[in-house]
Amino acid sequence: MNIPKKIELIEVGPRDGLQNEPKPISTEDKKKLIRKLAKTGISRMETCAFVSPKWVPQMADAAEISAYCNELGITYIALTPNLKAVERAIAAQVPQIAVFVGASTTFNKKNINKTTAESLKDCEVIFAKAKANGQFIRAYVSMAFTCPFQGEVSFDAVNDVTRIFIELHADEIDIGDTNGHANPKMVYERFSRLRDLYPETVFVGHFHDTWNMALANTLAAMHAGVAKFDSSIGGLGGCPYSPGATGNLASEDLLLMLSQMGVETGVSYEKLQAVVPFAKSLSNKLI
């Protein structure tokens, strides 16, 4: 099998996994989850989002969570959808930021009330500000396979967003199956074409498990040479602007598959599995 010998597992549970929970989760419980995850060997985590508490109340404590991550000394990512968010992240000394643009302009408008082209234009100022402050930039291409509003998303649409992210000097580009309707053939072909076009670019796979194909899609991306993947402890998460989309690929499932295949991750399966009950206890959707 033509797969990478080493994979980076990037834990997104504290942000993507918890942001849409209907009932408040205490800041102390979030810190506890981050602390437990940090002890498993995970090298990077997406832990918070600098967004309006009015729209995403679960992320209202982003500054406090960032301060805690700085105390722990871990490498973490904060979601920053606009310039104001980047400025707040800079003030909080966040080392890595994430921006997102939907390859489906219909989704992008429903998500942030802007077309894809308008969002990409905004990224010029956002990226410049972050780069001037030495921040690592993760650029998400959301709805990179199919969209619940417009059906299959063309490769050209994905490539248009990817190309501009590269021109703006993103450090890594995260290709997202936001509604979880991709299949392994589509995933392999799309990542293969992107890697052929941009061989120097670091790509990340982000799969939701709506159709129970997240693991298969991860393996397909690995065959295409992708060596970095997002996952969420306990399979927590989901996208509020994608009807029917369920949680992210479960970190413990991904790690089990990789460890059984002899792929190096640096993460302890036993320690990660031990965190699952606590993570699931935070979710009103899963208990």
Backbone torsions as a table, in degrees:
resi	resn	phi	psi	omega
1	MET	NA	136.3	-178.5
2	ASN	-92.8	83.8	-178.0
3	ILE	-131.9	155.1	178.5
4	PRO	-62.4	147.5	178.5
5	LYS	-79.8	-21.9	-179.2
6	LYS	-134.7	136.5	-179.7
7	ILE	-124.6	138.2	171.2
8	GLU	-95.1	121.7	177.4
9	LEU	-97.6	116.0	-177.3
10	ILE	-105.5	115.3	-174.9
11	GLU	-81.6	122.2	-178.8
12	VAL	-113.6	7.9	-177.2
13	GLY	-57.0	-45.9	-177.1
14	PRO	-61.8	-24.4	177.0
15	ARG	-106.3	-71.3	-176.3
16	ASP	-62.8	-32.4	-177.9
17	GLY	-74.1	-32.3	-172.3
18	LEU	-107.7	-14.6	-168.2
19	GLN	-63.4	-26.3	-176.2
20	ASN	-103.4	10.6	177.9
21	GLU	-62.7	134.2	-173.8
22	PRO	-71.8	-26.6	-179.4
23	LYS	-109.5	144.7	-176.8
24	PRO	-58.0	139.8	173.3
25	ILE	-111.3	129.7	-175.1
26	SER	-66.4	150.9	177.4
27	THR	-60.9	-36.5	-179.7
28	GLU	-65.2	-38.3	177.3
29	ASP	-67.8	-36.8	176.3
30	LYS	-63.6	-43.4	177.8
31	LYS	-61.4	-41.0	179.8
32	LYS	-62.3	-42.0	178.3
33	LEU	-63.2	-45.8	179.4
34	ILE	-61.2	-43.0	-179.9
35	ARG	-63.0	-43.7	178.9
36	LYS	-63.3	-43.0	-179.7
37	LEU	-65.3	-37.9	-178.9
38	ALA	-62.3	-26.1	-178.2
39	LYS	-82.6	-4.2	-177.8
40	THR	-87.9	-12.8	-176.9
41	GLY	106.2	-0.3	177.4
42	ILE	-63.1	131.9	-174.4
43	SER	-89.2	-25.8	-179.9
44	ARG	-142.7	146.6	177.1
45	MET	-137.8	145.7	168.6
46	GLU	-96.0	114.4	-166.2
47	THR	-113.0	-19.2	-174.9
48	CYS	-161.3	175.1	178.8
49	ALA	-142.3	129.8	176.8
50	PHE	-89.6	81.6	-177.4
51	VAL	-128.2	169.1	-178.7
52	SER	-66.4	126.3	176.8
53	PRO	-59.8	-23.1	178.4
54	LYS	-63.9	-39.7	-176.5
55	TRP	-93.8	-33.1	179.5
56	VAL	-133.1	76.4	-175.6
57	PRO	-60.6	-26.0	-178.6
58	GLN	-64.8	-20.7	-177.9
59	MET	-104.3	17.4	-177.2
60	ALA	-65.0	-19.9	-176.7
61	ASP	-98.5	27.0	-175.0
62	ALA	-56.8	-40.8	-178.4
63	ALA	-66.2	-41.0	179.5
64	GLU	-68.7	-39.6	177.4
65	ILE	-64.3	-40.0	178.2
66	SER	-63.0	-43.2	178.5
67	ALA	-60.4	-39.2	179.2
68	TYR	-67.0	-42.2	178.2
69	CYS	-62.8	-37.3	176.5
70	ASN	-64.2	-38.8	177.5
71	GLU	-63.2	-40.7	179.8
72	LEU	-70.2	-24.3	-179.4
73	GLY	78.4	27.1	-178.9
74	ILE	-95.7	159.3	173.8
75	THR	-87.0	122.8	-176.0
76	TYR	-139.5	162.1	-177.1
77	ILE	-121.0	139.8	173.8
78	ALA	-121.0	137.6	177.0
79	LEU	-76.3	130.3	-178.4
80	THR	-135.6	91.7	-172.4
81	PRO	-77.0	-9.8	-178.3
82	ASN	-151.9	176.7	-175.7
83	LEU	-63.4	-41.1	178.4
84	LYS	-59.2	-39.7	179.1
85	ALA	-64.5	-41.4	178.1
86	VAL	-62.4	-41.7	179.0
87	GLU	-62.7	-38.9	176.5
88	ARG	-66.7	-39.0	179.0
89	ALA	-66.4	-37.5	177.3
90	ILE	-63.6	-44.5	179.0
91	ALA	-61.7	-31.4	-179.3
92	ALA	-88.1	2.8	178.8
93	GLN	60.4	42.4	177.0
94	VAL	-76.3	128.0	-176.1
95	PRO	-77.4	-30.7	-176.5
96	GLN	-134.8	136.2	177.7
97	ILE	-118.4	162.0	177.5
98	ALA	-131.0	134.9	173.1
99	VAL	-119.9	160.8	-179.6
100	PHE	-141.2	143.6	174.4
101	VAL	-139.1	133.3	179.9
102	GLY	-81.2	128.6	173.7
103	ALA	-65.7	-26.2	172.2
104	SER	-88.9	113.5	-178.4
105	THR	-67.8	-27.1	175.9
106	THR	-63.5	-46.6	177.2
107	PHE	-62.9	-43.7	-177.4
108	ASN	-59.2	-40.2	-180.0
109	LYS	-67.9	-39.5	179.1
110	LYS	-69.4	-30.8	-176.8
111	ASN	-78.8	-52.0	-175.5
112	ILE	-129.5	12.2	175.7
113	ASN	61.4	35.8	175.9
114	LYS	-139.7	151.1	173.8
115	THR	-73.5	164.8	176.7
116	THR	-58.3	-43.8	-179.7
117	ALA	-61.8	-40.1	179.1
118	GLU	-65.6	-41.1	178.7
119	SER	-64.7	-41.2	179.1
120	LEU	-64.2	-35.8	176.8
121	LYS	-64.2	-42.1	177.8
122	ASP	-60.7	-32.7	-177.4
123	CYS	-62.8	-25.6	-179.8
124	GLU	-58.6	-46.1	-179.5
125	VAL	-73.7	-40.6	-179.4
126	ILE	-61.2	-48.5	-178.5
127	PHE	-64.1	-42.3	-179.0
128	ALA	-60.9	-42.5	179.8
129	LYS	-64.7	-45.9	-179.0
130	ALA	-65.1	-44.4	-179.4
131	LYS	-63.6	-38.1	179.2
132	ALA	-63.2	-22.7	179.5
133	ASN	-105.1	12.7	173.1
134	GLY	72.6	21.8	-179.5
135	GLN	-86.1	144.2	172.8
136	PHE	-75.8	135.0	-176.9
137	ILE	-115.5	121.0	170.8
138	ARG	-99.6	128.1	-178.2
139	ALA	-115.6	116.0	179.4
140	TYR	-87.6	131.4	165.7
141	VAL	-101.0	101.4	-177.9
142	SER	-81.1	156.4	-179.7
143	MET	49.5	53.0	-173.7
144	ALA	-88.2	2.5	-179.8
145	PHE	-128.7	-59.5	175.9
146	THR	-137.6	164.2	-178.1
147	CYS	-135.0	136.9	-179.7
148	PRO	-67.5	-14.2	-176.6
149	PHE	-102.6	-30.2	-176.7
150	GLN	-126.7	5.7	178.8
151	GLY	81.6	-148.6	-177.3
152	GLU	-63.8	136.3	177.5
153	VAL	-93.9	128.4	-174.8
154	SER	-69.5	154.4	175.0
155	PHE	-60.1	-38.8	-179.0
156	ASP	-59.8	-38.9	179.1
157	ALA	-64.8	-41.8	177.8
158	VAL	-65.7	-43.1	-178.9
159	ASN	-64.6	-36.7	179.0
160	ASP	-59.3	-43.8	179.3
161	VAL	-70.0	-44.8	-178.7
162	THR	-59.1	-45.6	-177.3
163	ARG	-59.9	-43.4	-179.9
164	ILE	-68.3	-39.3	175.2
165	PHE	-57.4	-42.5	180.0
166	ILE	-66.3	-41.9	178.3
167	GLU	-62.4	-29.6	179.3
168	LEU	-87.4	1.9	174.7
169	HIS	71.3	44.4	170.2
170	ALA	-62.5	143.7	179.8
171	ASP	-80.3	-29.7	173.9
172	GLU	-152.8	152.1	-179.1
173	ILE	-121.4	122.2	-174.7
174	ASP	-101.5	115.4	-177.8
175	ILE	-94.2	115.8	-169.8
176	GLY	-108.0	129.8	169.3
177	ASP	-91.4	75.0	-166.5
178	THR	-64.0	-33.1	179.3
179	ASN	-102.6	2.2	173.1
180	GLY	71.6	29.4	-178.2
181	HIS	-112.3	11.9	176.5
182	ALA	-74.8	162.6	174.3
183	ASN	-129.0	161.9	-173.5
184	PRO	-57.6	-37.3	179.5
185	LYS	-63.1	-46.7	179.1
186	MET	-62.0	-43.0	-178.4
187	VAL	-63.7	-47.8	-179.3
188	TYR	-60.6	-47.2	-177.7
189	GLU	-65.0	-40.8	-176.6
190	ARG	-69.4	-45.9	179.2
191	PHE	-67.9	-36.4	178.3
192	SER	-61.9	-44.0	179.4
193	ARG	-65.8	-41.7	179.0
194	LEU	-64.2	-42.1	-179.5
195	ARG	-70.8	-30.6	174.5
196	ASP	-67.2	-40.9	-179.3
197	LEU	-72.8	-35.9	-174.0
198	TYR	-131.2	70.7	-174.1
199	PRO	-64.3	-20.7	-179.2
200	GLU	-92.1	-4.9	-176.5
201	THR	-86.0	140.0	176.0
202	VAL	-88.7	118.9	178.6
203	PHE	-107.5	147.7	178.2
204	VAL	-124.7	142.0	175.5
205	GLY	-99.8	136.4	-179.4
206	HIS	-134.4	107.3	-173.4
207	PHE	-120.3	134.2	171.2
208	HIS	-96.3	159.0	-167.5
209	ASP	-110.4	32.6	-176.4
210	THR	-55.7	-44.2	-179.4
211	TRP	-103.8	20.2	178.3
212	ASN	57.2	34.3	179.0
213	MET	-117.8	12.2	-176.5
214	ALA	-61.7	-42.3	178.7
215	LEU	-66.2	-43.6	178.9
216	ALA	-63.3	-38.8	178.8
217	ASN	-68.0	-36.6	175.6
218	THR	-62.1	-44.7	179.2
219	LEU	-62.8	-39.8	177.8
220	ALA	-62.1	-41.7	178.4
221	ALA	-67.1	-36.2	176.0
222	MET	-61.2	-42.0	177.2
223	HIS	-61.1	-29.2	177.9
224	ALA	-83.5	-0.1	175.5
225	GLY	99.4	6.8	178.7
226	VAL	-77.3	135.3	-174.5
227	ALA	-126.1	13.6	178.0
228	LYS	-136.0	133.3	-177.0
229	PHE	-141.5	140.3	171.4
230	ASP	-84.8	147.3	172.0
231	SER	-155.9	164.6	-174.5
232	SER	-130.2	127.3	-179.6
233	ILE	-53.6	130.7	179.5
234	GLY	72.2	5.6	-177.0
235	GLY	70.0	22.1	-178.0
236	LEU	-66.0	152.4	172.0
237	GLY	122.5	-170.2	-175.8
238	GLY	147.5	162.1	-177.9
239	CYS	-111.3	120.6	-177.0
240	PRO	-67.3	-19.2	-178.2
241	TYR	-102.6	15.3	176.7
242	SER	-126.9	93.2	-176.1
243	PRO	-53.7	126.9	176.4
244	GLY	88.7	-11.1	-179.5
245	ALA	-68.1	135.8	179.1
246	THR	-103.1	-161.0	-172.1
247	GLY	-69.9	175.7	177.2
248	ASN	-74.8	167.2	169.6
249	LEU	-55.6	129.6	-178.6
250	ALA	-72.1	129.3	-178.7
251	SER	-58.5	-40.4	-177.5
252	GLU	-67.7	-34.1	177.3
253	ASP	-68.7	-43.8	178.3
254	LEU	-62.4	-45.2	-178.1
255	LEU	-65.6	-38.1	177.4
256	LEU	-60.8	-46.9	179.9
257	MET	-60.8	-46.3	-177.9
258	LEU	-65.1	-41.7	-179.3
259	SER	-66.7	-38.0	177.8
260	GLN	-66.9	-27.4	179.3
261	MET	-88.1	-3.0	179.8
262	GLY	77.4	20.7	178.9
263	VAL	-88.2	130.9	-176.8
264	GLU	-77.6	135.2	176.8
265	THR	-130.9	-24.3	-175.5
266	GLY	79.7	5.5	-178.6
267	VAL	-109.5	136.9	178.9
268	SER	-82.8	119.4	179.0
269	TYR	-63.5	-41.7	-178.2
270	GLU	-62.3	-43.7	-179.7
271	LYS	-68.5	-39.2	179.9
272	LEU	-67.5	-43.7	-179.9
273	GLN	-59.9	-33.8	-179.6
274	ALA	-68.2	-19.8	-179.7
275	VAL	-84.7	-19.6	-173.0
276	VAL	-56.4	-48.3	-178.7
277	PRO	-58.3	-40.6	179.1
278	PHE	-66.2	-44.1	179.7
279	ALA	-58.9	-46.5	-179.2
280	LYS	-66.8	-27.0	179.2
281	SER	-68.7	-17.9	179.6
282	LEU	-83.2	-14.4	-175.1
283	SER	-98.9	123.1	174.9
284	ASN	-73.5	-14.2	-178.5
285	LYS	-82.1	-24.5	-170.1
286	LEU	-112.5	-5.8	-178.3
287	ILE	-104.1	NA	NA
